[in-house]
Amino acid sequence: MLSCLLVLELLMAAPPAEAAPDPFHWKVLGLVSSVDVSDRMNVGGIPIRFQVYTSREKVERLIQYFATAFDEAGFYIQRQQPRLSAEPQLTALDTRTFTSYTVILRPQPGRLTEVVLGEAKLGELQPVGSSSLLPVFPGAANALQGNFEGAQTLTYQVAAKELQVRAWYREQLTHAGYKEESPGLFRRGEQELQLSLSSGKGGLQVVLFLKTAGEPPPLAPSP
């Protein structure tokens, strides 16, 4: 599964091409292989998709190539690029469709480079129905929900103690028919839910990851 951090990075943008029928499918210099990832993804109500390529070209050559391609496509490129990861990356925005594009480059063994191309359709933002949300601890802030093929994610911050949040989720999920197989790992039939907690400057960071072989029934917060 693509890490939650990478998905959040892709929300900041992805690749373009004005002449191609589908701007998302871009020519990659020195292409060795490519992997199409399911486009059934939604994070915070924003449709996203991405592709992963392997190239023989160096990171420096590829970053310049995509910078030129973005510019020629007429996309807006911010001079001071936000950095969400250590890997070299470039973001651009198609102001006509309000679609952002990001390319993330990762050096690989054998003098190869992994090229992750992501697209976020900011102009197609849709409200996330509350009935589909995983249970949210009272007082949560900066909640972000993601819907992927066979999986759901929920992240947020809350000003509460870890033991308090764990106890609350244990009660909520047990009431919903889940059994805790190990600390933070709950299962109900073919559904597996992982609860991860970590402390930070903004409070307790809560991450829920629900994967299932079928469509999961809604888990709404208690009134």
N, C-alpha and C positions, 0 to 999 in steps of 0.2 A: 504494500500500500504506500502511496505517496505520503510523505510526512506532512503533518498539519502545517509546519512552518513553510514548506515549499508551496503548498496551496495558497497560503497567505501572501507569499512573495508574488505568485502569479496574479493575484488580484490587483497588484499594482501596475500590471500591463502584460504585453506579449508581441508576436511578429506580424509584419504586414506585406502587402504586394498589391499594387493598384491594377496591374495588367492581368494578373491571374484571376480565373473565375472565383476562386476561394482564397482570399488573402492569407488565410491561416496556413495553407500549404506552401511553404517557402523552399526555394532551392538552398541547399546547404553545401558550401564548398567542401571538397574532399570527402564527400559522403561515403561512409563505410556501411552503416546499417541504420535502420529507423524502426521505431516502435510507435504504433498508434495507440493512444490511451482512450478509453471510453469517454465520450463527450457528455455523458449523463451526469453532470456535476453542477452543483449549485451551492454557493457559499454566501450566506447573508442575503439571499434573494438575488444574487448576481450569477448568471450562467457563465461558467468557465470551461475551458478545455485546454489541453496541452499535448505536445508531442515530444518525443525524446529521440535524438539522433546521436550517432557517433561519427566524428570527423577526423581526418588526418591532419587538418590544419591546426596551427597553434592558436591559443586564446587571443593573442594580439591581432592576428590576421582576421579572425572571425568577428571580433568586436568592432573592428573598423568596417568590415563588410556589412554588418547589420546596421551600423550607424549610417552608412551611405544609403542603404536600401530604405531605411525608415525616412530619411530626409527626402529621397527621390519620390517616395510615395506621398509626400506632403504631410507627414505626421509631425506633431509637436513633440520636441525633445527638450526636456528641462535640462538646463546646464548643470545645476547642482542636483545630481541624482540621489534619491534616498537609498541607503544601503541597508537591506534587511538580512544580508548574509555576507560571509567572507568572500564568496565566489564573485568574480567579475560578472556584472550584469548591466543591461541597458533597457530602459523603459521608454516607450513612445505612446502618444495618444492620437487616435484618429478623431479629430474634432467634429467631423461630419456625422459620424455614427456614434460618437462617444464610446468608442471601443478602445481599451488599452491593451498594449502588447509588451511582453517582456521576453528577453532572451537571457538565460543564465548559462554560464560556461564553466565547466569543471574539468580540469586536467585529469587524464586517466593514464594508467600504465601503458607502455608501448608507444609513447609520444602521441597519444590520441586525446581527443577532447569530447566530452559529453556536452551536447547542446540541448537545452530544455527550452522549448518555445511555448509560451503561454498566452492565452487570450482571455480577457475579461470583458463581457458585454455590459458595461456600466449603464448604457442606455436602455437596457431591458430589465432593469431592477424591478422585482416583483415582491410584494409583501409576503413574508413567511407566515403561514397560517399557524396560529398558536396551538392548534390541535396536534400538530406534528412535532412540537418541541419536546425534547427530553426534559425531565423535571429540573427546575432551576431553583437553587437555594434562595430563600427570601433575601432581598437586599442586593442581589447580583447587579454588577455593572459591566458595561462593554461586552455584552453577550453577542456571540457570533456563532451562527448555526450553519453547518454544511451538510448537503445531501449528495451522496455519491451512489453509484450503482452498488447496491447491496450493503451500504453503510451510511451512518449518520454521525456527525460530530457536533459537539457543543463545547464552546470555551467561554469563560467569563472570569471576572474577578469579584471577590467578596471580602468584606471586612469581618471575618469570623475565624475561629480557631479550627485547625485541621480535625481534631477529634470531634468537634461539634458537627462539622460538615459530613464526616464519614458516618456518624451515627444517624444523621438525617437521611442520607442516601440509603443506608442499610434499611431503615424503616420504610422509606418510600418504595424501594425496589422489592423488598420482601412482600409488601402489601400488593404489589403488582404481579406477584407470582414468580419472582426471581429467587434463586438460591445463590448465596455467596460461597464460591468454591475455594477462594483464597482471598486475602486482603485486597479489596478493590476490584476483584473479578467476579462478576455475576453472570448467571446463565439461566435462561428460560427456554427450554426446547432447543431449537436451532439458533437462538439468539444469544449472543455473547456481548456483555457490556463491561468495558474497562473504565474505571474511575481513577484518574491521576490527579494528585494535588501537589502543589509546590508553592513555597513562600517567595514573595517578591516585594518590590518597593510599593506597588499598588495594592498590596494585600495578598490574599490567598488566591493563587491561580488554579482554576478548576477546569479539567479537560475530561469530557465524556466521549467515548468512542463505542458506537453500537454497530455491530456487524451481524448480518443474518442471511440465511439462504433464501428467505422469502421476504415479503413485505411485512415490516414490524407494525403491530398495532400502536396507536399513539400512546405516549406516556406524558400526560399533562401534569403540571404541578398541582399539589393539593391546595384546596381553597384555604 
